[in-house]
């Protein structure tokens, strides 16, 4: 075995330990191994976990646990190997000897995902009803203040100059409410999954962060730089920031429901398209 092979094996072993050496994840494997396939609600009740925490653990166990077409969770073949190992070694404090392979995404990709679709941050700020309410309040207050500063008003995930301070705050609150309602209905209609409202509300408020950052940056540079000649560049930049907002919203939908982020992006794209349609209709004087 070459030194490169040894380094790769050590990396895979560390990944396995990080993923599986957690009491909740061991319990999930033991439950599914002993009982077979289980639906989300039964698994959550048995574990005594909230939606966000259970989703996080199941997402981390990708490759070990899978969901079938009837939305029941069960162990994959590698998952069965883990279960057999745990069953044969009930006192084991490490499962580094389990013969599994995980694809490592790499540091850059991990950092990018943390920023673009911050699921771990959303899980933290929505871990309880109290945290969700406090996060919703402070994020909304901060973003409303930022919009007052930039003198902008919101139209879902689009910002445009406001005629008054009242329009800045009122449009933000209305857009936030519309975002929460549309996300809830889209998730229910597309995936037949009912999101938890408080985590969804807090996550939806965070999705305004990219467009608010864009607005603040433009407000600061417009005082000493002519932007009229760079209108196309600004339009592209705005679309990029709106797409970032959509990915945060998708992460929030997945955290507040049992829908994986790869699928929840469909619901957030509906919001983004609705924003573009509204802007087009209002711009054309409809």
C-alpha positions as CSV (number, residue, x, y, z in Angstrom):
1,X,0.0,0.0,0.0
2,X,1.4,3.4,-1.0
3,X,1.7,6.5,1.2
4,X,-1.1,8.1,-0.8
5,X,-3.4,5.1,-0.2
6,X,-2.7,5.3,3.5
7,X,-3.5,9.0,3.6
8,X,-6.7,8.4,1.7
9,X,-7.7,5.5,4.1
10,X,-7.0,7.7,7.1
11,X,-9.1,10.5,5.6
12,X,-12.0,8.1,5.0
13,X,-11.7,6.8,8.5
14,X,-11.8,10.3,10.0
15,X,-14.9,11.0,7.9
16,X,-16.7,7.9,9.1
17,X,-15.9,8.7,12.8
18,X,-17.1,12.3,12.3
19,X,-20.4,11.2,10.7
20,X,-21.3,8.3,12.8
21,X,-19.8,8.8,16.3
22,X,-22.9,10.6,17.6
23,X,-25.5,9.0,20.0
24,X,-28.5,10.2,18.0
25,X,-27.1,8.8,14.7
26,X,-26.2,5.5,16.3
27,X,-29.7,5.3,17.7
28,X,-31.2,6.0,14.2
29,X,-29.1,3.1,12.8
30,X,-30.1,0.8,15.6
31,X,-33.8,1.6,15.2
32,X,-33.8,1.1,11.5
33,X,-31.7,-2.0,11.8
34,X,-33.9,-3.6,14.4
35,X,-37.3,-2.5,13.0
36,X,-36.8,-2.1,9.3
37,X,-38.1,0.9,7.3
38,X,-39.8,3.6,9.3
39,X,-41.8,6.7,8.3
40,X,-40.5,10.2,9.3
41,X,-43.2,10.8,12.0
42,X,-42.6,7.4,13.7
43,X,-38.8,7.9,13.7
44,X,-39.1,11.5,15.1
45,X,-41.5,10.3,17.8
46,X,-39.3,7.4,18.8
47,X,-36.2,9.6,19.0
48,X,-38.0,12.6,20.6
49,X,-36.4,15.0,18.0
50,X,-37.7,18.1,16.3
51,X,-37.8,18.3,12.5
52,X,-34.7,20.3,12.1
53,X,-32.5,18.1,14.3
54,X,-33.8,14.9,12.7
55,X,-33.3,16.2,9.2
56,X,-29.7,17.2,10.1
57,X,-28.8,13.7,11.3
58,X,-30.5,12.0,8.4
59,X,-28.8,14.3,6.0
60,X,-25.4,13.5,7.7
61,X,-26.1,9.8,7.3
62,X,-26.5,10.0,3.6
63,X,-25.1,6.8,2.1
64,X,-26.0,4.9,5.3
65,X,-29.7,5.8,5.5
66,X,-32.0,6.2,2.4
67,X,-35.6,7.2,1.8
68,X,-37.8,5.1,-0.5
69,X,-40.7,6.3,-2.7
70,X,-43.2,5.9,0.1
71,X,-41.1,8.2,2.3
72,X,-39.9,5.5,4.6
73,X,-36.4,5.5,5.9
74,X,-34.2,2.4,5.9
75,X,-30.6,1.3,6.0
76,X,-28.6,1.0,2.8
77,X,-26.2,-2.0,2.3
78,X,-23.3,0.0,4.0
79,X,-25.8,1.0,6.7
80,X,-26.5,-2.7,7.4
81,X,-22.8,-3.2,7.8
82,X,-22.7,-0.4,10.4
83,X,-25.7,-1.9,12.2
84,X,-24.1,-5.4,12.3
85,X,-20.9,-3.9,13.7
86,X,-22.8,-2.0,16.4
87,X,-24.8,-5.0,17.3
88,X,-21.7,-7.2,17.6
89,X,-19.8,-4.5,19.5
90,X,-22.4,-2.9,21.9
91,X,-19.7,-1.3,24.0
92,X,-17.7,0.2,21.1
93,X,-16.8,3.8,21.5
94,X,-15.6,4.2,17.9
95,X,-16.8,2.7,14.7
96,X,-13.6,3.4,12.7
97,X,-13.4,-0.3,11.7
98,X,-16.7,-0.3,9.8
99,X,-15.8,-0.8,6.1
100,X,-17.5,2.2,4.5
101,X,-16.6,4.7,1.8
102,X,-17.8,8.3,1.9
103,X,-17.2,10.8,-0.8
104,X,-15.4,13.8,0.7
105,X,-16.6,17.1,-0.7
106,X,-13.4,19.0,0.1
107,X,-12.9,22.1,2.2
108,X,-13.6,24.7,-0.4
109,X,-17.0,23.0,-1.3
110,X,-17.8,22.7,2.4
111,X,-17.1,26.4,3.0
112,X,-19.1,27.4,-0.1
113,X,-22.1,25.4,1.0
114,X,-21.9,26.9,4.5
115,X,-22.2,30.4,3.0
116,X,-24.5,29.7,0.1
117,X,-26.9,27.3,1.8
118,X,-26.3,27.7,5.5
119,X,-28.2,24.7,6.9
120,X,-26.1,24.5,10.0
121,X,-26.7,28.1,10.9
122,X,-30.4,27.7,10.2
123,X,-30.6,24.6,12.4
124,X,-28.9,26.6,15.2
125,X,-31.2,29.7,15.0
126,X,-34.4,27.5,14.7
127,X,-33.5,24.8,17.2
128,X,-36.4,25.7,19.4
129,X,-39.6,27.8,19.2
130,X,-37.9,30.5,21.4
131,X,-34.9,30.7,19.2
132,X,-37.0,30.9,16.0
133,X,-39.1,33.8,17.4
134,X,-36.0,35.7,18.6
135,X,-34.2,35.1,15.3
136,X,-37.2,36.3,13.4
137,X,-37.5,39.4,15.5
138,X,-33.9,40.4,15.4
139,X,-33.3,39.6,11.7
140,X,-36.5,41.5,10.7
141,X,-35.5,44.5,12.8
142,X,-32.0,44.6,11.4
143,X,-33.2,44.3,7.8
144,X,-35.9,46.8,8.2
145,X,-33.4,49.2,9.6
146,X,-31.0,48.5,6.7
147,X,-33.8,49.3,4.2
148,X,-34.6,52.5,6.0
149,X,-30.9,53.4,5.7
150,X,-30.8,52.6,2.0
151,X,-34.3,54.1,1.4
152,X,-35.4,50.9,-0.4
153,X,-38.7,49.0,-0.5
154,X,-39.1,45.3,-1.0
155,X,-41.0,43.3,-3.6
156,X,-40.4,39.8,-2.5
157,X,-36.7,39.3,-3.2
158,X,-36.3,42.5,-5.2
159,X,-35.5,45.9,-3.8
160,X,-36.4,49.2,-5.4
161,X,-36.1,52.9,-4.2
162,X,-38.9,53.7,-1.8
163,X,-41.0,56.9,-1.7
164,X,-41.1,57.1,2.1
165,X,-39.9,55.4,5.3
166,X,-43.3,53.9,5.8
167,X,-43.1,52.1,2.4
168,X,-39.6,50.8,3.3
169,X,-40.8,49.1,6.5
170,X,-44.3,48.1,5.3
171,X,-43.1,46.6,2.1
172,X,-40.5,44.5,3.9
173,X,-43.0,43.1,6.3
174,X,-45.5,42.4,3.6
175,X,-42.8,40.7,1.4
176,X,-41.6,38.6,4.4
177,X,-45.2,37.5,5.0
178,X,-45.7,36.7,1.4
179,X,-42.4,34.8,1.3
180,X,-43.4,32.7,4.3
181,X,-46.9,32.0,3.0
182,X,-45.7,31.1,-0.6
183,X,-42.9,28.9,0.7
184,X,-45.3,27.1,3.0
185,X,-47.9,26.6,0.2
186,X,-45.3,25.6,-2.4
187,X,-43.8,23.0,-0.1
188,X,-47.3,21.6,0.8
189,X,-48.4,21.5,-2.9
190,X,-45.2,20.1,-4.4
191,X,-44.0,17.7,-1.8
192,X,-47.2,17.2,0.3
193,X,-45.1,18.1,3.3
194,X,-46.3,20.6,6.0
195,X,-43.3,22.7,7.2
196,X,-43.0,23.9,10.8
197,X,-44.1,27.5,10.6
198,X,-41.8,29.2,13.1
199,X,-38.5,27.7,11.7
200,X,-39.8,28.5,8.2
201,X,-40.5,32.1,9.2
202,X,-37.1,32.6,10.8
203,X,-35.4,31.0,7.8
204,X,-37.4,33.1,5.4
205,X,-36.2,36.3,7.2
206,X,-32.6,35.3,6.8
207,X,-33.1,34.8,3.0
208,X,-33.3,38.6,2.7
209,X,-29.6,38.9,3.7
210,X,-28.0,38.7,0.3
211,X,-30.3,41.3,-1.4
212,X,-29.9,43.6,1.7
213,X,-26.1,43.3,1.4
214,X,-26.4,44.2,-2.3
215,X,-28.5,47.2,-1.5
216,X,-26.1,48.4,1.2
217,X,-23.1,48.1,-1.1
218,X,-24.8,49.9,-3.9
219,X,-25.9,52.7,-1.5
220,X,-22.3,53.2,-0.3
221,X,-20.6,53.2,-3.7
222,X,-23.2,55.2,-5.5
223,X,-22.1,58.4,-3.6
224,X,-18.7,58.4,-5.3
225,X,-19.2,56.3,-8.4
226,X,-21.5,56.7,-11.3
227,X,-23.5,53.6,-11.8
228,X,-25.5,54.5,-14.8
229,X,-22.8,53.2,-17.2
230,X,-22.6,49.9,-15.3
231,X,-26.3,49.1,-15.4
232,X,-25.8,45.7,-17.1
233,X,-23.2,44.7,-14.5
234,X,-25.5,45.7,-11.7
235,X,-28.4,43.7,-13.1
236,X,-26.2,40.6,-13.3
237,X,-24.9,41.2,-9.8
238,X,-28.5,41.6,-8.5
239,X,-29.5,38.3,-10.1
240,X,-26.6,36.5,-8.5
241,X,-27.6,37.9,-5.0
242,X,-31.2,37.0,-5.6
243,X,-30.1,33.4,-6.5
244,X,-28.2,33.4,-3.2
245,X,-31.3,34.4,-1.4
246,X,-33.2,31.6,-3.1
247,X,-30.6,29.0,-1.9
248,X,-30.9,30.3,1.7
249,X,-34.7,30.0,1.4
250,X,-34.3,26.4,0.0
251,X,-32.1,25.5,3.0
252,X,-34.8,27.0,5.3
253,X,-37.5,25.0,3.7
254,X,-35.5,21.8,4.1
255,X,-34.7,22.6,7.7
256,X,-38.4,23.3,8.5
257,X,-39.7,20.2,6.7
258,X,-38.5,16.7,5.8
259,X,-37.7,17.7,2.2
260,X,-34.0,17.5,1.1
261,X,-32.4,20.7,-0.1
262,X,-31.9,19.3,-3.6
263,X,-35.7,19.2,-3.9
264,X,-36.6,22.2,-1.8
265,X,-34.7,24.4,-4.3
266,X,-37.7,23.8,-6.6
267,X,-40.0,25.6,-4.1
268,X,-37.6,28.5,-3.7
269,X,-37.2,28.9,-7.4
270,X,-41.0,29.5,-7.6
271,X,-40.5,32.5,-5.3
272,X,-37.7,33.8,-7.4
273,X,-39.7,33.5,-10.6
274,X,-42.7,35.1,-9.0
275,X,-40.4,38.0,-8.0
276,X,-39.2,38.4,-11.6
277,X,-42.8,38.3,-13.0
278,X,-44.0,40.9,-10.5
279,X,-41.1,43.2,-11.3
280,X,-41.7,42.8,-15.0
281,X,-45.5,43.5,-14.7
282,X,-44.9,46.6,-12.5
283,X,-42.2,47.8,-14.8
284,X,-44.4,47.5,-17.8
285,X,-47.2,49.4,-16.1
286,X,-49.6,46.5,-15.7
